[in-house]
Amino acid sequence: MKRKASTTSSLMVAVLVVVLVALAFMAYSYRYELSALDLKLNELSLKIDELNSHSASKTDLASLASSVEKLNESLARVNMANARIASKIMELNRSIAEQMKLMAFPASVVDASGRIVVMNTRPERIVSLLPSCTETIFAVGAGPQVVGVDDQSNYPPELTELTHSGRISIIGSGWYPSIERILALRPDLVFGVSSVPSHSTVKAILARYGVPVALLPDKTVEDVLTSMYITGRLTGHTVRASEVAAKIRAELSNVAARVAEEKRTRVAMIVWASPIWVAGNDTWVSGLLGLAGGINAFSNVKGWSTVDPEALIKAKPDVIIYTAGNCSSLMPVLHGALGKAAMSVPAIASDRVYCVLGEYRDAMIRPGPRIALAAKLLSMLLHPGAYGLKSSSLPSEVSQKTLELKVVAKP
């Protein structure tokens, strides 16, 4: 049995209907005023007949002319109001039609592979290949349609109970998912990302079984927002997806505005310690660093790539952010590889190496709906002064327990 359309979409249409009812009431009110004007017109007609049968004075005629002028003014106001109401009703009717069209199926989008993905009906059995996809699916309101996720998906919080209870199955590693487990779930739609090579392979394999796979774009911050729209359209939650994307965009703008006047900070984002992997210039993380008031120290590196430890000396980052563990696992690697030269790296010398853990870490490495939180955290680490803090007061190991992302007035 088909499930109902998204609650948000239904509410949107309901609100538009209520507005139409209100406008109809206004139109009724103006019709009442027209009736009153009609009565006034009849009175004036009788007055004219009376004046025609008697000799009219200048005072009588002036009074009559004034009454007719007022009647013309009232009629003009009513006509203008009726025209505005008619225009508003037409506009709202168009909006309702557009909303209904966005909720309708078949739905088609062009995914990150450049291919068209078509859903003839609303998908009821969705599989996610990566945590960022899972978070996006749930954020747009399609969580109840999910039947399978990868073994690293752990957000939103209710997902843990859903997987433990067996209501949502685990399909294996996000990088190397089990085709057999996916097919066993009889999915009608699978979500992956363009940056993971194996997902393109999964797309090709599942196509043989008639299972559509949508690869979400994830190279830029704008891609992350686009992925919201794609997910919402294919799952039947377009309105909710638009709302989520708009909220994220507004939060990102607030972060950018807070650090707009700060001096740019050179930052190296290290996502693995041995060998050292960094976020280069063709990644959404690099865009997020720029938005948070930073300069990617490895902008000369393309994509996610390995670099020699000595590259840190040349890159001269003022801040190092590590997202693959605590500092006790990173610092021995850096000091062991660089020896005394490690202190020539500004971030190490000034003790501005931050290891991000827990939910903060997940938000910072997943191109999903929590990128606004990641942007705020980055801006705080790069520009603590913009938040009334000092770099010396920031913890080296950053988590929800050690650093609160409070919204405070800019100093």
N, C-alpha and C positions, 0 to 999 in steps of 0.2 A: 504493500500500500504506500502511495506517495506521501512523504512527509509534507507538512505545511511549509510555506515560504518563510524566510527568516522573520523573526519577531520585529526586528528593527525596520525592515522594509514595510511590513504590515502597518506598523505604527506611523511610518512616514505617510503612507497613503491615507490612513485614518485622519491624520492631522490635516492633510489637504482637503479631505471631505468636510471636516468640521469648519474649515475656513470658507468653503463654498456655501455651507449652510448659513454661516454668519453673513456672507455677502448677500445671499438670497433674502435674509431677514432685513438687511439694509435696503435692498431694492423694494421690499414690501413697504417699508417705512416711507420711502420716497413716493411710492404709489399712493399712499395715504395722503401725503402732502399734495400730490397732484389732484386728488379728489377735493381737498380743501380749496385749492386754487380754482377748480372748476366751479365750486359753489360761489367763490368770490367773483368769478367771471359772470356768472348768472346775475348776481346782485348788481354788478356794474351795468349789465345790459338793461336790467329793469330801470336803473337810474337814468340811463341815456334815453330810454323810451319816455320816462317821466319828464325829462328836460325837453324832449322834442314836442311834447304836448303843452308845454308852458314856456314862457319866455325865460331863458337861462341867463343868469348873471355871470359876470366875469369870475366872481369868486367861486360859483358852482363849477364852472368849466375848469378853472385852475385846480380845484380839488379833485375833479374827475380825472384830469390829465395826470396828476400826481399819483392817484390810485392805479391808473393804467401802467404808469412807469414802474411802480413797485411790483405790479403783477408781472411785467416783462422780466424784471430782475429775478424774481423768485422762480419763474419758469426757466430762465437761463441757467440758474444754479442747479435746478433739478435735472435739466438736460445734461449738464456737464457731469453731475454726479452719476447719472445713469450710464453715461458713456464710459466713465472711469470704472464703474462696477462691471459693465459688460467686458471691458478690456481685461480687468483682473480675472474675471471668470474664464475667459478664453485662455489667459496665461496659465491659470491653475489647471485647467483641463489639459493643456499641453504638458504640464509638469507631471500630472498623474499618468498620462499616456506614456511619457518617457520613463517614469519609474516602473510602470508595469512592463514596459519593453525590456528594461534592464533586469527585471526579475524573471523574464521568460526564457524558455528554452525552445529550440536549440541555441547554445552559446558557443562562440568561437573566439579564440585569441591566437596571436602569434607568440610563441614562447621564445626563450633565449636561443634555441637552436635555429630559429628562423622559420620553423615549420608551424603550420596551422594545427591547433588542437581543437577538436570539436566535441562538445557534449550534447547529445540529442535530448537527454533528460537530466534532471538534477541527480548528481552522483550520491549514492547512499552508502558506498563502501570505498573509503579513501585510504590509501597507504602513503605514508611519508618516509622518504629515504634519509632525511637529515634533520637534526634538531631545529635548525633555522626554519625549515619548511613546516615542521610541526607547530612551532610557535606562531608562525604566520597563519596557518590553517585555523588554529584555535582563536587567534586574535580577531579574525574576520567573522567568527561565529559558526564555523563549520566543524567544531570539535565533536559534536554528537554523530557526525558522519564518518569519523575515523575508526578504522578497524585494525590498522597496523602501523608501527613506527620502528625506527632503528633503535639500537641498544643504548644510545647516548641521549635520547630525547628524555628530558626530565622537567620540562616546563610547558604549561603552567602547573602549579603544585598538585592539582587534582589528577594529573596524568599518572603519578606514581600509584595511586590507588587503582586506577583503571587498568594499568598493566599488571599489577600484582593480583588483581581479581580475575584476570584473563579476559576482561571485556575488550581490551585492546591487546593484540599480539605483538611480539617482537620479531622482526624479520631479519635480524642479524646486524652486522656492522654497516654503518652508513656508507663507508667507502667500498665495502664488498658485500652488499646485501644478498640474501639467498633468494634466487629466482623461484625455487620450489616453494618456499614459505610464502612468498608474495602471491603466487598463483593459487596456493591452497586457500587463501583468504577471499578469492573470487572478487578482486577489486574492479570497480568501474572507473577508477581514476587514480593515478600515482603521481606524486610530486617529488621532483629532484631539483638539483641546481646545475647551472652551466659550468661551474668551476671544478666540479669533481668528474674526472674523465670516465669513471665507471658508470656514471649515471647516463651518459650518452649510450653506452653499451646496453644498459638495462632498457633504455627507451627502444633501441633497435630490436632487442629480443622480445620484449612484451608486445611490440607491434605485430609480431607473428601470431600472437594469441588474441589480437583484437583489443588489447588493453591500452588505452591512451596514457601517455606519460607527458606531463608538462614540466619543462625545465625552467626554473625561475632564474632571472638575471641577477647577478650579484657582484658585478665589477665596480659599481659606483654606489654612492649614497642614494642617488636618484633611482638606480636599479632596484634598491631595496623597497622604495616606495612603489615603484611600478609592479613589483612582485605582489604587493597587497591587492592592487587592482586585478591582476591576472587571477589570483587565487579567489578573490571574491566573485568575479564574473563566472568562473568555471564551477563554483560550488553553490551558486545561487544566493550570494550574500554581497552583492555589489554595493548597496547603500552603506552597509556596515563597514566594508573595506574602505570606502571613500572617507568615512568619518574617522577611521583609525589613521589613515594616511595624512589627513588634514591635521589631526592632533599632533602627530609626530613632526610634521613639517613646522608647525608653530613652535614646538618645543626646541627644535633644532635652531630655529631663528632666534629664540631667546638666548640660547647658549652663545651663538655667534655674536649677538649684540653685547653680551656681558664682557666678552674678551676683545671686542673690536679695537679698543684703544691700547691694548697690551702689546708689548714687543714680542714678536714671534719667537718661539722656542724650538730649537732643533731637538728632535726626538727620534729615537730608534725603537721600533716596536719589534721585539723578539718573541716569536711564537714557539720556538723550540731551542733547547740549549746545546745539544751535541748530536749532529752538527748544528751550527747556529742557522736558524731560519728566520728571515725577516719579512715584513710586509713592504713590498716595493711600490713603485709609482702607478701600477695598473690594478690597484685593489681598492675596495670600498673603505678599508681601514685607513688608507692614505688620505682619502677624501675626508674621512671623519677627523683625522689629525688636523687637517687644514681648517676645518670648521671650528675645532676646539682651540684654535690659536697657535697651532704648531706648524713646523716645517719638517717634512719627512727627511731625516738624515740619509735615508737610502733611496732618495728619489731617482738616483741613477740606476737602480736595480728594477727590472721588470717583473711584476707579479710577485708571487710568493716564492722566495728563492733562498738558497744557502749562500752564506758569505764566510770568508775566512775571519777568524777572530781579529786579525790585524786590521781588517776593514773598519773596525770600530774606531781605531786610532785616526784613520783618515777621515771618517765621517764626522768625528767630533760632536757627538750628541750631548746636549746639555741635560737631557733626561733619557733614561732607558726604562721602557715598560715591558715587563715579562709576563706572559700569559700561560705558561706551561708548568707552573709549579711554584714552590716557595723560593725565597732567596738563598736558602741553604743549598739548593741544588744548582742555582745559576752562578753564584759568585765564585765557587771553587773552579768552575769551568773557565771563567773569564780570567781569573788570576793565574790559573795553571797554564793557560795558553799564552798570556801576555807577560807574565812575570811582573817586574817593576814597571814595565811600560803601561800596565793597566791604569796607573795613576795619571797618565797623560790623557786619558779619556775624561772630559769634563764631568760627565754624569757620575762616574765612579769617584773621582776626586772630591766632588761636592756632596757625595752621599745622596744622590738623587736617582737611585735605582729603585723602582717600585714593582713589586711582584703582586699581581692582581689575582685574587682567589675567589672561590665560591660563585655566587650568583653574579657578582660584578665581572668575574672572568667570563662567564657564559655570555653575558650581555655584550662584552667587548669583542668576542670572537665569532658571534653569530650574526649574520646579516638579516636580522628579523625585526620584529616590532619593538625590541628594547634598545634600539640604537640611540634613541634620545637620551636614555639613562647612561649609555656608554659615552656619549658626547659630553654630557655634564661631568662625568667622572674624569674624563681626560682633561677637560678645561680646568678642573680643580687641581689636578696634579701638575699641569703645565703652568697655570697662573693662579696659585693659591691666594695671591694678593687681591684678586678680583672678588674673592669670597671672604675677605677679612681674615685670611690665614697667613701663616708663614711656612715656607718650605720645611723649616726645621721641625715644625709641629706635625708634619705628615708622617704616617707610619710607613715603614719600608714594605710591610706586607699589608696590602689593602684589601679589606673585605667589609661586609656589612657590619661586622663586629668592631672593626677598628676605625672606620671612617663613615660618618653619617652625611648623606648628601642633602643637607638642609637647604631650603630656599630662604636666603637672607637678602636684605637690601644691600645693593652694591655700595661699598665704602666710598 
